[in-house]
Amino acid sequence: MSGTSDKPNLRQVYYVSDRTGRTAELNGESLMSQFPGIQYQTHRFAFMDNEDKVQELASDIARNIEQGEEPPVIFSTLVETPLRDLLAASGAPVIDLYETFLSPLKKILHSPNATKVGAGHQGFELREASDYQRRTKALDFSLAHDDGLRPNHYDNADVIVVGVSRSAKTPICLYLAMHFFVRAANFPLTGEDLDGEQLPSFLRDKKERVVGLHINPERLHAIRQKRRPDSPYSALQTCRQEVRRADEIFKLSGVPIYDTSTTSVEEIAVQIVKKMDLLH
C-alpha cells in the first residue's frame, strides 16, 4: 500500500539493507499491512554496505527531522553493528529485523550468529534461482498443455484440470505453476466428450491426477456472452446441459470437483495442492 505525498497523514517508510533490500521490504510490507488506516510511501535503500553510505542517509534523515518533518519508519536488515549504530543515530525509529530475531535465536541455539554482510544471502539467492527455474518450467509446461494441447504429454503432468469451456481451467493452471511450481495441464470437455458417461479414454488411466471444475450455469452463460454474445455456445440452455453432463462424468469417475463459481482461483489452487499432496 502506498499513497501520494500531498496527503498530510502520509508516513514515509524506509527499507534499508546491505544487500538487495528484499527481505526488509517483504517483512516491512507484511507488518505495515496490519495498519490499514495508515497511508505510507516506501523507499528502498539497497547495498548500504559501508559507513559512508549509511552516514549520508542518516545525516539526511536527521536534517529532515530538524526541519520539522516526521521521522520515517525504518525497517533495517543491516548486519554490521557500526552500520546499525549509524542508522540508529539518525533519530528515526528503526525496526531492526535481524536483531529482533537474532538475539533470542542465539540463546535458543547456543551459538553466535555470522556478522558478515551477505551471510545467508548466498543460500537465499541460490534458492531464488532454483525457484525461478522451477517456476519457469512449470509455466512453460502449463502454457504448452493449455486447453487440450499435446494430450500425449499428459503423463508428465502433476495435475490435469478438466471442465467445460470457460470454467477457469487456464487461470487455475497458471496459478498452480506460478505459485507452487506445479506442471498443470487442462482439458476442455466438449462435444463427444460430454456425450459419454466417463472421462475421455486417454484420461482414465490418469484419473488419480484429474480434478474436475464445476461452474454455475448462469455464471457460465454470463462469461460466454462476453466472448460470443447470443450464440448457441453462450446460450443458457447449452451452459446448463454442459455443466450437468460434466458434473455427471466427474461423479461417475470419482474425481474431486471444485466449484469455480463460489471459490476463487487462488483458493481452488491451494485446495488442489493440499488434496493431491503437491507441496514439494
Helices and strands as residue ranges (DSSP letters): E 11-16, H 22-32, E 40-45, H 51-66, E 73-76, H 81-88, E 94-96, H 97-109, H 121-144, G 146-148, G 151-156, E 159-163, H 169-180, E 184-188, H 191-195, H 201-204, G 207-209, E 210-214, H 217-227, H 236-253, E 257-259, H 265-275
